[in-house]
């Protein structure tokens, strides 16, 4: 069973799991950014800081951003 993280609420999961570590393709509900990766990649996207190979989400509302930061 997949572990539930609040980050997954703000992306659309595209397709099934592919590979280990919970990786899957996802699309941001706010900016439309698409990427393949696990919840860590989703966290990086919402952190608004360019890191690794993930672009920051510039469209995430402040209230959502602050709520997600509590989970980091």
VEXFIPA-318016 format. One record per residue (C-alpha): residue in one letter; x, y, z. Coordinates in steps of 0.05 Angstrom, whole numbers, padded with zeros to 5 digits, always signed. Each point is the difference from the previous one (the first is absolute). Layout:
N
AXYZ;...
//
This chain:
72
X+00000+00000+00000;X+00025+00070-00017;X+00019+00045+00058;X-00041+00064+00001;X+00037+00066-00001;X-00036+00067-00006;X+00042+00018-00061;X-00036-00051-00043;X-00066+00039+00008;X+00028+00056-00043;X+00024-00041-00059;X-00036-00045-00049;X+00030-00069-00001;X+00009-00023-00072;X+00004-00075-00009;X+00020-00055+00047;X+00063-00009+00041;X+00061-00008-00044;X+00061-00028+00034;X+00015-00001+00074;X-00001+00054+00053;X-00071+00023-00016;X+00020+00034-00065;X-00055+00020-00047;X-00015+00054-00051;X-00037+00060+00029;X-00026+00068-00021;X-00005+00061+00045;X-00072+00025+00010;X+00024+00072+00005;X+00051+00010-00056;X-00008-00062-00044;X+00073-00021+00010;X+00009-00075-00016;X+00054-00045+00027;X+00014-00072+00017;X+00022-00013+00072;X-00019-00016+00071;X-00029+00044+00056;X+00069+00031+00011;X-00003+00030-00070;X-00070+00026+00013;X+00025+00032+00065;X+00058+00032-00037;X-00047+00029-00052;X-00045+00032+00053;X+00060+00027+00040;X+00008+00055-00053;X+00074-00012-00001;X+00033-00026-00063;X+00036-00063+00020;X+00023-00065-00032;X-00037-00005-00065;X-00066+00028+00025;X-00028+00068-00019;X-00033+00041+00056;X-00075+00013+00001;X-00012+00074-00006;X-00076-00007+00001;X-00011-00037+00067;X-00043+00044+00045;X+00033+00026+00063;X-00048-00036+00047;X+00013-00067-00034;X+00075+00014-00001;X+00001+00016+00075;X-00041-00062+00016;X+00046-00045-00039;X+00063+00031+00031;X-00023-00027+00067;X+00009-00071-00030;X+00071+00012-00026;
//
